[in-house]
Amino acid sequence: MCHPAWGRARAAAHRLGELARLRRVRDRIDREYAQPLNVEALARGANMSAGHLSRQFRLAYGESPYAYLMTRRIERAAALLRRGDLSVTEVCFAVGCSSLGTFSTRFGELYGMPPSAYRNRTPAGGAAGLPQCLAKQVTRPVRNQEALVTVAELA
């Protein structure tokens, strides 16, 4: 008969392996956010079912793989909108979104305003003059409809 500690060690090793696969999925999303990704393709790449990937990803990172992907796309879109040289539609397609309506809705949920208002409100160069680490924090999407901190409020 096996020692009980062996079962616990095996379960711990399995969990670590699964966390490593989830990290690879997250890294792939971060790298390929502009590509047409879906949960099924991500799950295939991690040798998991789509349902299992979604459940485990949510447990590990607090949101579904799709929500994480959309957040990365919207963050990148905000950076492109701050540059000011692309239209909202061009930004939408540049970050991998195929629906302008879904893009605008999701952007509004994360930033509290439509992308066109964000583009018009943000001065050229966005958070110019701020250190990169602070600019990233200020421009990061806010969840749960919390109030945004603007560059002007930090000055």
VENBEL-V856019 format. One record per residue. PSI is psi in degrees with one decimal (NA if undefined). OMEGA is omega in degrees with one decimal (999 if undefined). Layout:
BEGIN
psi = {PSI,PSI}
omega = {OMEGA,OMEGA}
END
This chain:
BEGIN
psi = {144.0,149.6,139.3,-31.4,-29.1,-38.9,-41.5,-40.9,-40.6,-41.9,-39.9,-41.2,-39.1,-43.6,-41.5,-40.2,-40.5,-39.2,-37.1,-40.7,-38.4,-38.3,-40.0,-37.8,-45.8,-42.0,-38.2,-41.5,-45.5,-37.4,-40.9,28.6,-30.2,-7.4,160.2,93.7,145.8,167.4,-36.9,-44.4,-41.2,-40.7,-42.4,-43.2,-23.4,5.5,46.6,162.7,158.2,-41.2,-44.5,-43.4,-46.8,-45.7,-47.5,-37.3,-43.7,-41.5,-41.5,-39.8,-2.6,2.7,162.2,160.6,-38.3,-44.4,-39.5,-44.4,-47.2,-36.2,-43.3,-43.1,-43.2,-38.4,-45.0,-39.2,-41.2,-40.5,-41.9,-37.9,-36.6,-32.1,-37.9,1.7,-0.1,149.3,166.4,-41.7,-44.0,-40.9,-44.1,-50.9,-29.4,-29.0,4.2,5.3,141.7,-6.8,119.1,-36.2,-47.3,-41.9,-49.2,-40.7,-49.1,-40.1,-45.5,-38.0,-39.4,-35.8,-6.3,11.3,157.9,157.3,-34.0,-40.1,-39.0,-43.8,-42.9,-31.0,-32.9,123.6,155.5,134.1,-5.6,-111.2,40.9,141.3,-15.3,146.5,147.4,-40.5,-37.5,-39.7,-40.9,-41.7,-41.4,-36.3,0.2,142.5,147.3,132.2,164.4,33.0,30.3,159.6,141.7,144.4,123.9,162.6,-40.0,-36.2,-24.1,-22.0,NA}
omega = {-178.2,175.7,-178.2,-179.3,178.7,177.7,178.4,179.5,178.7,178.5,178.7,178.6,178.2,-179.4,178.3,177.1,179.1,176.6,177.6,177.3,178.1,176.6,178.3,176.7,179.6,178.4,178.2,177.6,179.8,-177.2,-170.5,-175.3,-176.8,178.7,176.3,179.3,170.9,-174.8,-179.6,179.6,178.4,-179.5,177.7,179.8,-179.7,-178.3,177.7,170.3,-179.7,179.8,-179.9,178.0,-178.6,-179.5,-176.8,177.9,179.0,177.8,-176.2,-170.6,174.4,176.2,-178.5,176.6,179.3,179.2,177.9,178.1,-179.1,177.4,177.4,179.9,-178.0,176.1,179.2,178.6,179.0,178.3,178.6,178.6,178.0,176.8,173.9,-176.2,179.0,175.2,178.4,179.3,178.2,178.6,-179.9,-177.7,179.8,-179.2,174.2,177.2,-179.0,-180.0,178.9,179.4,178.4,178.2,-177.7,179.5,-178.6,177.8,179.0,178.1,-175.8,-175.6,176.2,177.8,177.5,-178.3,179.4,178.1,177.9,-180.0,-178.7,-177.2,-176.4,177.6,178.3,-176.9,174.2,-176.2,-178.7,179.3,177.7,173.2,-175.1,-177.8,178.9,178.3,179.0,-179.8,-177.7,-174.2,-179.9,179.5,179.3,-179.1,174.1,175.1,176.2,-179.5,178.0,170.7,-178.3,178.1,-178.4,-179.6,179.4,-175.8,999}
END
